[in-house]
Amino acid sequence: MSEKKPLTRAEQVRLRRAQQNEKEVRKVATQATKPMVKVTSRTPTVPLSSVQNTKNERRYNIALGSPEFHLNKPKINLPKFSMPRMPHFRANWRMGALILAFVLITALVLAFQLPYFYVPSANVFGNTRISAEEINGIIGVSGQNIFTLKPDELERRLRLNYPEITSAQVDVYLPNVVYVTVVERQPVLLWQQGSEYTWVDASGVAFRPRGEAAGLVVVNAVDAPPAGVNTTNDPYSPPPFIQKELVDAATALAPLVPAGSTLSYSNAEGFNFKDPQGWTAAFGTSANDMALKIRVYQALVASLNQRGKTPIFISVIHPDGPYYRMTQTTEIEDEEN
């Protein structure tokens, strides 16, 4: 009896394929011999399956005599790419605080050690009588670190040392620039009293003379004038040396003073001057009616000259009641005489 040889692998594959094809043919033949359900528009389609379909759908069965074919989805193996992993930093507030402190300390050391941040001198603007060297000497910024300067303190120092400055502004810029802008008072009076003299501006503030100023009204004072009242909100402005009304009266009367004469001041007669014709003219201290006093005085002098009279004293302190005193007698004659 001969032994049965085992099937090779190829024969096994062919046998398995033949059995599968035979099975599919029998399945198709079975489906083709099944009775078809009559489909009409009047009666609903009843499926032949024992399981009732809950969905209201129509089903059509078509018999095909060809075997079923199954296509398998091809598998494509794509290469995998992986993103590089970023390093993970753990937040540490202590380390951050140490780094910040180190940066700040380094910046402070550099700010106070580098010569780049030290001021050579201040740039001064607006000064006409006070020199830039004087201002630099008062504020003392030369050789100072820019971060230690206080503009408000420098402005205060300037105003307290120089009454002739009405305003001062100090601007500081990195790395080492300082700008000083000042506004100086403009004198209108040269007030002399004894051996002392001073300049006075239009508000009555006195300050020491510097150099020369053209157009000043010179006043020789016998008595000290009444002090003025500070009406400004400037805390560094000095109190007025003289009332503003007196300054206005002196400047209004100055054009009437004859050449070669000097305007004088006394508490009794106010402003007065010596006329070259030999009399003293007194005008008082009021500035409101100074223009009227001047017109009354000129009219009175014209009347006296026309009558050939030479008084020794003329007073228009009260313009509604002027009078003069003659040389021959001490009797006071009214203008109406």
C-alpha positions in Angstrom: 0.0 0.0 0.0 1.5 3.3 -1.1 1.8 6.2 1.4 -0.2 9.4 0.7 2.2 12.3 0.0 1.6 15.5 1.8 0.4 18.5 -0.3 2.8 21.2 -1.0 2.1 24.7 0.0 1.2 25.8 -3.5 -1.2 22.8 -3.8 -2.8 23.8 -0.5 -3.4 27.4 -1.7 -5.0 26.2 -5.0 -7.2 23.8 -3.1 -8.3 26.5 -0.7 -9.1 28.9 -3.5 -11.1 26.2 -5.4 -13.2 25.4 -2.3 -13.8 29.2 -1.7 -15.0 29.7 -5.3 -17.3 26.6 -5.1 -18.8 28.0 -1.9 -19.5 31.4 -3.5 -21.1 29.8 -6.6 -23.5 27.8 -4.4 -24.3 30.9 -2.5 -25.1 32.9 -5.6 -27.2 30.1 -7.0 -29.2 29.9 -3.7 -29.9 33.6 -3.8 -31.0 33.5 -7.5 -33.6 30.7 -6.8 -35.3 32.7 -3.9 -38.8 34.0 -4.8 -38.9 37.8 -5.2 -41.5 39.8 -3.4 -44.0 41.6 -5.7 -43.6 45.3 -5.4 -46.6 47.5 -6.0 -47.4 51.1 -5.2 -50.5 50.1 -3.2 -49.0 47.5 -0.8 -46.0 48.2 1.4 -42.9 46.1 0.9 -42.6 43.3 3.4 -39.1 42.0 4.0 -38.6 38.2 4.0 -36.3 38.4 7.0 -37.6 37.1 10.2 -36.4 40.2 11.9 -38.7 43.1 11.4 -37.0 46.3 10.1 -38.0 49.3 12.2 -37.0 51.8 9.5 -39.5 52.7 6.8 -37.2 52.0 3.9 -37.7 50.1 0.6 -35.3 47.2 -0.2 -34.6 45.9 -3.6 -33.0 42.5 -4.1 -31.1 41.9 -7.3 -29.8 38.5 -8.2 -26.3 38.5 -9.7 -24.7 35.4 -11.2 -21.2 36.5 -10.6 -19.1 35.6 -7.6 -18.5 38.2 -4.9 -15.2 40.0 -4.9 -13.7 41.5 -1.7 -11.2 44.3 -2.1 -8.9 44.9 0.8 -7.8 48.5 1.6 -4.1 48.8 0.9 -2.0 49.6 3.8 0.6 52.4 3.3 3.2 52.7 5.9 4.3 56.3 6.0 7.5 57.3 7.8 6.9 58.8 11.2 8.3 62.1 12.1 8.7 63.3 15.7 9.1 66.9 16.8 12.2 67.7 19.0 11.3 67.9 22.6 11.7 71.4 24.1 13.5 71.6 27.4 11.2 72.0 30.3 12.0 74.9 32.6 10.6 74.8 36.1 9.6 78.3 37.4 11.6 79.3 40.4 10.7 82.7 41.9 13.8 82.7 44.1 16.1 82.3 41.2 14.2 85.0 39.3 14.5 87.4 42.2 18.2 86.7 42.5 18.8 87.4 38.8 16.7 90.6 39.0 18.6 91.8 42.0 21.9 91.1 40.3 20.9 93.1 37.3 19.8 96.0 39.4 22.9 96.1 41.5 25.1 95.9 38.3 23.1 98.8 36.8 23.5 100.9 39.9 27.2 100.3 40.1 27.7 101.2 36.5 25.5 104.4 36.9 27.7 105.7 39.8 31.1 104.5 38.6 31.1 105.4 34.9 32.3 109.0 34.2 29.8 109.0 31.3 27.1 110.0 33.8 28.9 112.9 35.5 27.9 116.5 34.6 30.7 118.8 33.3 28.7 122.0 33.8 25.2 123.4 33.3 24.1 125.2 30.1 22.5 128.5 31.1 20.0 130.4 29.0 18.1 133.7 29.4 20.7 135.4 31.5 21.9 138.9 30.6 23.4 140.3 33.8 24.2 137.2 35.8 27.0 135.2 34.3 26.8 131.5 33.7 29.8 130.9 35.9 28.0 132.5 38.8 24.9 130.3 38.3 27.1 127.2 38.0 28.8 128.1 41.2 25.5 128.5 43.1 23.8 125.3 41.8 27.1 123.3 42.1 26.3 120.6 39.4 29.8 120.5 37.9 31.3 117.0 38.7 28.1 115.7 40.1 26.4 112.4 39.1 23.3 113.0 37.0 21.2 110.6 39.1 21.8 112.6 42.3 20.5 116.0 41.0 17.2 117.3 42.1 15.9 120.0 39.7 13.4 121.5 42.3 16.2 121.9 44.9 18.4 123.6 42.2 15.7 126.0 41.3 15.0 126.9 44.9 18.7 127.5 45.5 18.9 129.9 42.5 15.8 131.9 43.5 17.0 132.3 47.1 20.4 133.5 46.1 19.3 135.8 43.3 16.3 138.0 44.0 16.7 139.5 40.5 15.6 136.2 39.0 11.8 136.0 38.6 11.8 132.4 37.4 14.2 129.5 37.0 13.8 126.1 35.4 16.3 123.3 35.6 16.0 120.3 33.2 18.1 117.2 33.6 18.7 114.8 30.6 20.7 111.6 30.3 23.5 111.0 30.2 25.0 114.2 31.7 23.2 117.3 30.3 21.7 120.0 32.5 19.8 123.0 31.1 19.1 126.1 33.3 16.7 128.7 31.9 16.3 131.9 33.9 14.2 135.1 33.6 15.8 138.2 35.1 14.0 141.3 36.5 14.2 144.5 34.5 15.0 147.5 36.6 13.1 150.8 36.2 14.3 152.8 39.2 17.7 153.6 40.7 16.8 154.3 44.3 19.5 156.2 46.2 19.3 156.8 50.0 22.4 158.2 51.6 25.4 156.2 50.5 23.3 153.2 49.5 21.5 152.5 46.2 19.6 149.7 44.7 17.6 148.8 41.6 13.9 148.5 41.7 11.7 146.7 39.1 8.1 147.6 38.1 6.6 145.5 41.0 8.7 147.3 43.6 11.2 144.5 44.3 14.7 145.7 45.0 17.9 143.9 43.9 21.5 144.8 43.6 22.7 146.5 40.5 24.8 144.6 38.0 26.6 146.5 35.3 24.7 149.3 33.6 21.0 149.7 32.6 19.8 152.4 30.3 16.7 154.5 30.9 16.5 154.2 34.7 14.7 156.8 36.7 17.0 158.1 39.4 15.4 158.9 42.8 17.2 160.6 45.7 15.3 159.6 48.8 15.4 161.6 52.0 13.2 159.1 53.9 12.7 155.3 53.6 9.7 154.5 51.4 6.7 152.5 52.6 7.2 148.8 51.9 5.0 147.1 49.4 2.8 144.0 49.9 3.6 140.7 48.0 0.5 139.9 46.0 2.0 136.9 44.1 1.8 133.2 44.9 5.5 132.7 44.3 7.0 131.4 47.5 10.5 132.5 46.5 9.6 136.0 45.4 11.1 138.6 47.9 8.7 141.2 49.5 8.6 144.5 47.6 11.0 147.1 48.8 8.6 149.9 47.8 4.9 150.1 46.9 4.1 149.6 43.3 2.1 152.8 43.3 5.2 154.8 44.1 7.0 153.1 41.2 4.2 154.0 38.8 4.2 157.6 40.1 7.9 158.0 39.7 8.0 156.6 36.1 5.0 158.8 35.2 6.7 162.0 36.6 10.1 161.3 35.2 9.6 162.8 31.7 8.6 166.2 33.4 11.9 166.4 35.4 14.1 169.1 33.8 17.5 168.2 32.4 20.1 168.5 35.1 17.6 167.9 37.9 17.0 164.8 39.9 13.7 163.4 41.2 13.6 163.3 45.0 11.4 161.6 47.6 10.3 162.5 51.1 7.4 161.3 53.2 6.0 164.8 53.6 6.0 165.9 49.9 6.2 162.7 48.1 8.1 163.0 44.8 9.5 166.4 44.0 12.2 168.0 42.0 14.2 171.3 41.8 13.3 173.4 38.8 16.2 175.4 37.2 14.0 178.5 37.5 14.4 178.4 41.3 11.4 176.6 42.8 10.7 173.2 44.1 7.7 171.3 42.7 6.0 168.7 44.8 3.6 166.0 43.3 2.9 163.6 46.2 2.8 159.8 45.8 -0.5 159.0 44.1 -0.1 157.6 40.6 -3.8 157.5 39.7 -4.0 161.3 39.1 -0.4 162.0 38.2 -1.3 162.9 34.6 -3.8 165.5 36.0 -1.2 166.9 38.4 1.3 167.4 35.6 -1.3 169.4 33.5 -2.2 171.5 36.5 1.5 172.2 37.3 2.2 173.2 33.7 -0.8 175.5 33.6 0.3 177.1 36.9 3.9 177.6 35.8 2.7 179.2 32.6 0.4 181.6 34.6 3.2 182.6 37.0 5.7 183.2 34.1 3.1 185.4 32.4 2.6 187.5 35.5 6.4 187.6 36.1 6.3 185.8 39.5 9.0 183.4 40.6 7.9 181.2 43.5 10.1 179.1 45.7 7.7 176.3 46.1 4.8 174.9 44.0 2.6 172.1 45.3 0.1 170.0 43.2 -0.1 167.2 45.7 -3.9 167.9 45.6 -4.7 168.8 42.0 -8.0 170.4 43.0 -6.2 172.8 45.4 -2.7 173.6 44.1 -0.7 176.4 45.8 2.7 178.2 45.6 4.9 180.1 47.9 6.7 183.3 46.9 10.2 184.4 47.7 9.4 187.8 49.3 6.9 186.4 51.9 6.1 183.2 53.8 2.4 183.7 53.0 0.9 180.9 51.0 -0.9 182.2 48.1 -3.7 180.2 46.5 -3.7 179.8 42.8 -6.9 181.9 42.5 -4.9 184.9 43.7 
